[in-house]
Amino acid sequence: QVQLVESGGGLVQPGGSLRLSCAASGDVFSIKTMAWYRQAPGKEREWVAFITSGGGLTNYADSVKGRFAISRDNTKNTVYLQLNSLKADDTAVYYCNTWGRDIPWGQGTQVTVSP
């Protein structure tokens, strides 16, 4: 069974940056469109960004467009999310999954943006 392990979160000041990583076990990673999601306290989990299997197409939620960048390395079964110009509203637990959300969720990685 494919497993997802997110890492790279932390506490950062407004305007700061972080780079999140998501490592996937199994051999299906390279054929899947992958995405990052986030869930803030008391809110529904929401989509943040996706990247197609070959990396040729990306798209972002309006709330993060121009600030976040998704990328992937299929040789390492890893997808990344670069977070720049962070705001307090970006505080959430960040998860990765396929676009179809068809892999069991990992534990996520906490991002906290605070002075």
WOKALIN-V502510 format. One record per backbone hydrogen bond with DSSP energy under -1.0 kcal/mol. CO is the residue of the C=O (numbers start at 1). NH is the residue of the N-H. If there is no record, write none. Layout:
co-><CO | CO>
nh-><NH | NH>
This chain:
co-><3 | 5 | 7 | 10 | 12 | 13 | 16 | 18 | 20 | 21 | 22 | 23 | 28 | 29 | 33 | 34 | 35 | 36 | 36 | 37 | 38 | 39 | 40 | 46 | 48 | 49 | 50 | 51 | 52 | 57 | 59 | 61 | 61 | 64 | 64 | 67 | 69 | 71 | 73 | 73 | 77 | 78 | 79 | 80 | 81 | 82 | 83 | 86 | 87 | 88 | 92 | 93 | 94 | 95 | 97 | 98 | 109 | 111 | 112>
nh-><25 | 23 | 21 | 112 | 114 | 16 | 86 | 83 | 81 | 7 | 79 | 5 | 31 | 32 | 99 | 51 | 97 | 48 | 49 | 95 | 46 | 93 | 43 | 38 | 61 | 36 | 59 | 34 | 55 | 52 | 50 | 64 | 65 | 67 | 68 | 84 | 82 | 80 | 76 | 78 | 24 | 73 | 22 | 71 | 20 | 69 | 18 | 15 | 90 | 91 | 111 | 39 | 109 | 37 | 35 | 101 | 94 | 92 | 12>
